[in-house]
Amino acid sequence: MTGFKTLTRAEEQIMQALWKIGKGFTKNIIAALPAPKPHYNTASTLLRILTEKGFVKTENNGKTNLYTPAVAKDVYSKASMKQLLKGYFDGSFSSMLSFFAQEKDISLQELEEVIHHIKSSQ
């Protein structure tokens, strides 16, 4: 993924559904979305925008399009986290963890699991 492109909340919901099903037509993607589901035309517009942004590949299948992710979920997640770190925590992972610890959103056990994971991946 060259250059980080952000997604709107609606675009990200469409991508989450598409990542979940792997590939599908507009109606399949809508079916994979939580309620309230968007109107067919709204989903189609979002899929067109996602195609233009390079997140989705389109394969013409008669009168309908078959959509597949052009960007893997883990690639987008990694880029999103880097952007979050840079924008809100000055690029510091420890500042982010400190924030969550202070807000009581992360337990000591979870912090220890993160440390263990970091040590085992080095």
C-alpha positions in Angstrom: 0.0 0.0 0.0 1.8 3.1 -1.2 1.0 6.1 0.9 -1.6 5.8 3.6 -5.1 6.5 2.6 -7.7 6.9 5.3 -11.2 5.4 5.0 -14.4 7.0 6.2 -16.3 5.0 8.8 -18.8 3.8 6.1 -15.9 2.8 3.8 -14.2 0.9 6.6 -17.5 -1.0 7.4 -17.7 -2.1 3.8 -14.1 -3.2 3.9 -14.6 -5.1 7.1 -17.5 -7.0 5.5 -15.4 -7.6 2.3 -12.4 -8.9 4.3 -14.8 -11.2 6.2 -16.3 -12.8 3.1 -13.2 -12.6 0.9 -15.0 -11.7 -2.2 -18.6 -11.0 -3.3 -21.2 -9.0 -5.1 -22.7 -5.9 -3.6 -25.6 -8.0 -2.2 -23.2 -10.4 -0.5 -21.3 -7.5 1.1 -24.5 -5.9 2.3 -25.6 -9.2 3.8 -22.3 -9.4 5.8 -22.8 -5.9 7.3 -24.3 -5.4 10.7 -27.8 -3.7 11.0 -28.8 -1.1 10.0 -27.7 -2.2 6.5 -27.1 0.5 3.9 -29.3 0.8 0.8 -28.0 -1.0 -2.2 -27.1 2.2 -4.1 -25.2 3.5 -1.0 -23.1 0.3 -0.8 -22.5 0.5 -4.6 -21.3 4.1 -4.3 -19.0 3.2 -1.4 -17.6 0.2 -3.4 -16.9 2.5 -6.4 -15.1 4.9 -4.1 -13.1 2.1 -2.5 -12.1 0.9 -6.0 -11.0 4.4 -6.9 -8.9 4.6 -3.7 -7.3 1.3 -4.6 -8.7 -0.8 -1.7 -11.0 -2.9 -3.9 -10.5 -4.8 -7.1 -13.5 -5.2 -9.5 -14.1 -8.0 -11.9 -17.0 -7.4 -14.3 -19.4 -10.3 -14.2 -22.1 -9.5 -16.7 -24.3 -6.7 -15.3 -22.8 -7.0 -11.8 -19.3 -6.6 -10.4 -17.5 -9.1 -8.2 -15.4 -7.3 -5.6 -12.3 -8.5 -3.9 -10.0 -6.7 -1.4 -7.0 -5.1 -3.1 -5.5 -4.3 0.4 -5.1 -7.0 3.0 -6.7 -6.4 6.4 -3.4 -6.7 8.2 -1.7 -4.3 5.9 -4.5 -1.7 6.5 -4.5 -2.4 10.3 -0.7 -1.8 10.5 -0.9 1.4 8.5 -3.9 2.6 10.6 -2.0 1.9 13.9 1.1 3.7 12.6 -1.1 6.7 11.7 -2.8 6.6 15.1 0.5 6.5 16.9 1.9 9.3 14.9 -1.2 11.5 15.1 -2.1 11.1 18.8 1.0 9.7 20.6 3.9 11.4 18.8 4.9 8.0 17.4 5.4 6.5 20.8 4.0 3.0 21.5 4.8 3.4 25.2 2.8 6.7 25.3 -0.1 4.9 23.8 0.1 2.0 26.3 0.4 4.5 29.1 -2.7 6.3 27.9 -4.7 3.0 27.9 -3.3 2.0 31.3 -4.3 5.4 32.8 -7.8 5.2 31.3 -8.1 1.6 32.7 -8.7 0.3 29.2 -5.9 -2.2 29.6 -5.1 -4.5 32.5 -1.7 -5.4 33.9 -2.2 -8.9 32.6 -2.8 -7.5 29.1 0.3 -5.3 29.3 2.3 -8.3 30.4 0.9 -10.3 27.4 2.0 -7.4 25.1 5.5 -7.4 26.5 5.7 -11.2 26.2 4.5 -11.0 22.6 7.1 -8.3 21.8 9.9 -10.3 23.4 9.0 -13.5 21.5 8.8 -11.7 18.1 12.3 -10.2 18.3 
